[in-house]
Amino acid sequence: MTIRIAADPEPRAAFLSDDAIEILSFAAQSLEEGQPTALITLVDIRGGAARALGAQMAVRSDGLYCGFVSGGCTEAAVAADAMTALNKGMDRLLRLGEGSPFFDIVLPCGGGITLAIHVLADAAVLRQALAALDRRKPVCLRYNPGKRSLTLRMGGGASGWDGEWFVRAYRAKPRIVVAGAPLEVGAVACVAVAAGYEIVELERGQVPTPSELDADTAVALLFHDLDRELPVLTTALMSDAFYVGALGSRRTHAKRCEALRACGQARSVLDRIKAPIGLFDKARDARALAVSVVADIAHARTRLETAFNQSSHHLSP
């Protein structure tokens, strides 16, 4: 008689992504499919770290996981610890690197991190957060380790501790609204989609309203004709878009500003325009221009997020 002992499932990545919305979606879907699931959040950094505060993973009881809380070298070990938490039905804090009891897990940055492993009760809060993000509204998930509680708060903020609560802030998927010459627009759209941006290509003569250009939207104008560009540019300058860039040389930009001033635009408004558009000047082909534009937009968004987080003060746990 042969007795077979079932082995515990091995942690394995369901897919590779560090996109916060994709991670929440995976967790919500897993719960709805009847799979016990944990949400892991990076809540403390000691020294250097590969990921920012608030980085997350979602782990199922069958070992499937997604997301990153480090550089990829510790995720399987974190998933295994989360599976233990799921089996016990108990939240836990996991320390890795500096100050950790696990001497065999060394972080490449040389620092240390603390992870909060939360056993999710249901998908309701996650679905509410995802619905708001789908409407392009910022939200925060608030986690209290002592109460093992996860709640939703509408509105923006920065990720970090607020008393006994760790606040994880989420913003809508970054979007690029692009208009102009078809060759350049198509190239920017391809690079932007590959980089994880939502893309909106404006048809000839189409002008969005300022409310359609929210604080998570960048506007890239790739016209070779100032007259066609000005209606869209004027609207973009009235909006909350975090980036407004326009194609053309410095001489072209001087003519652009002259035309906008003639329409009553103030100098402070004109200073919002990144022109020539892109991270580096004189991109001579559509592919180089596309890389330059998308990289510049990503740089602008990162600068804004860093400045916002530094201006927000949160208490340590």
C-alpha positions as CSV (number, residue, x, y, z in Angstrom):
1,M,0.0,0.0,0.0
2,T,1.4,3.4,-1.0
3,I,0.5,6.5,0.9
4,R,0.8,9.8,-1.0
5,I,1.3,12.9,1.0
6,A,0.0,16.0,-0.7
7,A,2.8,18.7,-1.0
8,D,2.0,22.3,-0.3
9,P,1.7,24.3,-3.5
10,E,4.8,26.2,-4.5
11,P,4.5,29.9,-4.9
12,R,4.6,31.0,-8.6
13,A,3.9,34.2,-10.4
14,A,0.5,34.4,-12.2
15,F,1.9,37.2,-14.3
16,L,4.6,39.9,-14.0
17,S,3.3,43.4,-13.2
18,D,3.9,46.1,-10.7
19,D,0.8,48.0,-11.8
20,A,-1.3,48.8,-8.6
21,I,-4.6,48.5,-10.4
22,E,-3.7,45.2,-11.9
23,I,-2.7,43.8,-8.5
24,L,-6.0,44.9,-6.9
25,S,-7.9,43.4,-9.8
26,F,-6.1,40.1,-9.4
27,A,-6.9,40.1,-5.7
28,A,-10.5,40.9,-6.2
29,Q,-11.0,38.3,-8.9
30,S,-9.3,35.6,-6.9
31,L,-11.6,36.2,-3.9
32,E,-14.6,36.1,-6.2
33,E,-13.4,32.8,-7.6
34,G,-13.3,31.4,-4.0
35,Q,-9.6,31.6,-3.6
36,P,-8.4,32.9,-0.1
37,T,-6.1,35.8,-0.9
38,A,-3.8,38.1,0.9
39,L,-2.7,41.7,0.1
40,I,0.9,42.4,1.0
41,T,2.0,46.0,1.4
42,L,5.4,47.5,1.9
43,V,4.9,49.7,5.0
44,D,8.4,50.5,6.2
45,I,11.8,51.0,4.6
46,R,15.1,51.0,6.5
47,G,17.9,52.3,4.3
48,G,17.6,51.7,0.6
49,A,14.9,49.7,-1.1
50,A,14.1,48.6,-4.7
51,R,10.4,49.7,-4.4
52,A,8.6,52.7,-3.0
53,L,6.6,52.7,0.2
54,G,3.1,51.2,-0.6
55,A,4.4,48.7,-3.2
56,Q,2.1,45.7,-3.2
57,M,1.6,42.0,-4.0
58,A,-1.5,39.8,-4.0
59,V,-1.0,36.1,-3.1
60,R,-3.6,33.3,-3.3
61,S,-3.7,30.2,-1.1
62,D,-2.8,28.0,-4.2
63,G,0.5,29.9,-4.5
64,L,-0.3,32.1,-7.5
65,Y,0.8,35.7,-6.9
66,C,1.5,39.0,-8.7
67,G,3.2,42.2,-7.9
68,F,6.5,43.2,-6.4
69,V,7.7,44.5,-3.0
70,S,11.4,44.3,-3.9
71,G,13.5,43.7,-6.9
72,G,12.2,40.3,-7.7
73,C,14.6,38.3,-5.5
74,T,12.4,38.0,-2.4
75,E,8.9,37.8,-3.9
76,A,8.6,34.0,-3.8
77,A,9.7,33.9,-0.2
78,V,7.1,36.6,0.6
79,A,4.4,34.7,-1.2
80,A,5.3,31.5,0.9
81,D,4.9,33.5,4.1
82,A,1.6,35.0,2.9
83,M,0.4,31.4,2.2
84,T,1.2,30.5,5.8
85,A,-0.8,33.6,7.0
86,L,-3.7,32.5,4.8
87,N,-3.6,28.9,6.2
88,K,-3.8,30.3,9.7
89,G,-6.3,33.1,8.8
90,M,-4.1,35.6,10.6
91,D,-2.5,38.9,9.5
92,R,1.2,39.3,10.2
93,L,4.1,41.7,9.7
94,L,7.2,40.3,7.9
95,R,10.6,42.0,8.2
96,L,13.3,41.3,5.6
97,G,16.9,42.5,5.2
98,E,18.3,44.8,7.9
99,G,16.8,44.0,11.3
100,S,15.2,40.8,10.0
101,P,15.5,37.3,11.7
102,F,15.9,35.8,8.2
103,F,19.7,36.0,7.7
104,D,19.5,34.1,4.4
105,I,17.3,36.7,2.8
106,V,19.5,39.7,1.9
107,L,18.1,42.6,0.0
108,P,20.3,43.8,-2.9
109,C,20.0,47.5,-1.8
110,G,21.4,46.5,1.6
111,G,18.5,48.0,3.6
112,G,15.5,46.5,5.3
113,I,11.8,46.4,4.7
114,T,8.6,45.6,6.6
115,L,5.7,44.1,4.9
116,A,2.1,44.0,6.2
117,I,0.3,40.7,5.1
118,H,-3.4,41.2,5.3
119,V,-5.8,38.2,4.8
120,L,-8.6,39.7,2.8
121,A,-12.2,39.1,4.1
122,D,-13.9,39.8,0.8
123,A,-13.6,41.7,-2.5
124,A,-16.1,44.5,-1.7
125,V,-13.6,47.2,-0.6
126,L,-11.3,46.3,-3.5
127,R,-14.1,46.6,-6.0
128,Q,-15.2,49.9,-4.6
129,A,-11.7,51.2,-5.0
130,L,-11.4,49.8,-8.5
131,A,-14.7,51.3,-9.5
132,A,-13.6,54.8,-8.4
133,L,-10.3,54.4,-10.2
134,D,-12.1,53.4,-13.4
135,R,-14.0,56.7,-13.0
136,R,-10.5,58.3,-12.7
137,K,-11.1,59.3,-9.1
138,P,-8.2,59.0,-6.6
139,V,-8.8,56.7,-3.6
140,C,-6.9,55.4,-0.5
141,L,-7.1,52.1,1.2
142,R,-6.4,52.4,4.9
143,Y,-5.1,49.4,6.8
144,N,-4.9,49.0,10.6
145,P,-2.7,46.0,11.6
146,G,-4.0,45.9,15.2
147,K,-7.7,45.8,14.0
148,R,-6.9,43.8,10.9
149,S,-9.1,46.3,9.1
150,L,-9.0,47.5,5.5
151,T,-11.2,50.5,4.7
152,L,-11.8,52.8,1.7
153,R,-11.3,56.6,1.7
154,M,-12.2,58.6,-1.3
155,G,-9.8,61.3,-2.4
156,G,-6.1,61.6,-2.9
157,G,-3.1,61.5,-0.6
158,A,0.3,60.0,-0.1
159,S,1.2,56.5,0.9
160,G,2.5,56.3,4.4
161,W,1.5,56.0,8.1
162,D,-1.2,58.1,9.6
163,G,-1.2,57.1,13.3
164,E,-2.1,53.5,13.6
165,W,-3.3,53.3,10.0
166,F,-1.2,52.7,6.9
167,V,-2.6,54.7,4.0
168,R,-2.1,53.3,0.5
169,A,-2.9,56.0,-2.1
170,Y,-4.0,55.1,-5.6
171,R,-4.4,57.3,-8.7
172,A,-6.1,56.6,-12.0
173,K,-4.0,55.0,-14.7
174,P,-1.8,57.7,-16.3
175,R,-3.2,58.7,-19.7
176,I,-1.7,60.5,-22.6
177,V,-3.9,62.5,-25.0
178,V,-2.0,62.9,-28.2
179,A,-2.9,64.8,-31.4
180,G,-1.1,65.9,-34.6
181,A,0.7,64.3,-37.5
182,P,-0.3,60.6,-38.0
183,L,3.2,59.2,-38.2
184,E,4.4,60.9,-34.9
185,V,1.0,60.2,-33.2
186,G,1.2,56.5,-34.1
187,A,4.7,56.1,-32.8
188,V,4.0,57.9,-29.5
189,A,0.9,55.7,-29.1
190,C,2.9,52.5,-29.5
191,V,5.6,53.5,-27.0
192,A,3.1,54.8,-24.5
193,V,1.0,51.6,-24.5
194,A,4.1,49.5,-24.1
195,A,5.0,51.7,-21.1
196,G,1.7,51.1,-19.5
197,Y,-0.1,54.4,-20.4
198,E,-3.7,54.7,-21.5
199,I,-3.7,56.5,-24.8
200,V,-6.3,58.8,-26.4
201,E,-5.7,59.8,-30.0
202,L,-7.7,62.9,-31.0
203,E,-9.2,63.0,-34.4
204,R,-8.6,65.9,-36.8
205,G,-10.5,68.9,-35.4
206,Q,-11.4,67.2,-32.2
207,V,-11.0,69.3,-29.1
208,P,-11.5,67.9,-25.6
209,T,-13.0,69.8,-22.7
210,P,-10.8,70.9,-19.8
211,S,-12.7,68.5,-17.5
212,E,-11.6,65.6,-19.7
213,L,-7.9,66.4,-19.1
214,D,-7.5,65.5,-15.4
215,A,-4.5,65.6,-13.1
216,D,-3.4,62.1,-14.3
217,T,-3.4,63.1,-18.0
218,A,-0.6,64.3,-20.1
219,V,-1.1,66.2,-23.4
220,A,1.3,65.7,-26.3
221,L,0.7,67.9,-29.3
222,L,2.6,66.8,-32.4
223,F,1.3,69.2,-35.0
224,H,3.3,70.8,-37.8
225,D,0.7,73.6,-38.1
226,L,0.2,76.1,-35.3
227,D,-3.3,77.0,-36.4
228,R,-4.5,73.4,-35.9
229,E,-2.7,73.1,-32.7
230,L,-3.9,76.2,-30.9
231,P,-7.5,75.1,-30.0
232,V,-6.3,72.0,-28.3
233,L,-3.4,73.7,-26.7
234,T,-5.6,76.5,-25.3
235,T,-7.9,73.9,-23.7
236,A,-5.0,71.9,-22.3
237,L,-3.7,75.0,-20.6
238,M,-7.1,75.5,-18.9
239,S,-7.1,72.0,-17.6
240,D,-5.4,70.1,-14.7
241,A,-3.2,68.1,-17.0
242,F,0.1,67.4,-15.3
243,Y,2.1,67.8,-18.6
244,V,1.5,69.8,-21.7
245,G,4.1,69.5,-24.5
246,A,4.2,70.7,-28.0
247,L,6.3,69.8,-31.0
248,G,8.5,72.4,-32.7
249,S,11.8,74.3,-32.5
250,R,12.4,77.2,-30.1
251,R,11.7,79.6,-32.9
252,T,8.3,77.9,-33.5
253,H,7.6,78.0,-29.8
254,A,8.3,81.8,-29.8
255,K,5.6,82.2,-32.5
256,R,3.3,79.9,-30.5
257,C,3.6,82.1,-27.4
258,E,3.1,85.2,-29.4
259,A,-0.2,83.8,-30.7
260,L,-1.3,82.7,-27.3
261,R,-0.5,86.1,-25.7
262,A,-2.6,87.7,-28.5
263,C,-5.4,85.5,-27.2
264,G,-5.0,86.8,-23.7
265,Q,-2.9,84.0,-22.2
266,A,-0.7,85.1,-19.3
267,R,3.1,84.3,-19.2
268,S,2.6,82.1,-16.2
269,V,0.2,79.9,-18.2
270,L,2.6,79.7,-21.1
271,D,5.4,78.5,-18.8
272,R,3.4,75.2,-18.5
273,I,4.2,74.3,-22.1
274,K,7.2,72.0,-22.5
275,A,8.6,73.0,-25.9
276,P,10.4,71.6,-27.7
277,I,8.6,68.5,-26.4
278,G,10.5,65.6,-25.1
279,L,13.4,64.6,-22.9
280,F,16.0,65.4,-25.5
281,D,16.1,68.0,-28.3
282,K,16.2,67.4,-32.1
283,A,14.7,63.9,-32.4
284,R,14.9,63.4,-36.1
285,D,12.6,60.5,-36.6
286,A,9.3,59.4,-35.3
287,R,10.6,56.5,-33.1
288,A,13.2,58.6,-31.4
289,L,10.6,61.4,-30.8
290,A,8.2,58.8,-29.3
291,V,10.8,57.6,-26.8
292,S,11.7,61.2,-26.0
293,V,8.1,62.2,-25.4
294,V,7.0,59.3,-23.3
295,A,10.2,59.4,-21.2
296,D,9.7,63.1,-20.6
297,I,6.1,62.5,-19.5
298,A,7.2,59.7,-17.2
299,H,9.9,61.9,-15.7
300,A,7.4,64.7,-15.1
301,R,5.0,62.4,-13.3
302,T,7.7,60.9,-11.1
303,R,8.9,64.4,-10.1
304,L,5.3,65.4,-9.1
305,E,4.8,62.2,-7.1
306,T,8.1,62.6,-5.3
307,A,7.4,66.3,-4.5
308,F,3.9,65.4,-3.2
309,N,5.1,62.6,-1.0
310,Q,7.9,64.7,0.5
311,S,5.4,67.5,1.3
312,S,3.1,65.0,3.1
313,H,4.1,64.2,6.7
314,H,3.1,60.8,8.2
315,L,3.8,59.5,11.6
316,S,5.9,56.3,11.8
317,P,4.2,53.2,13.3
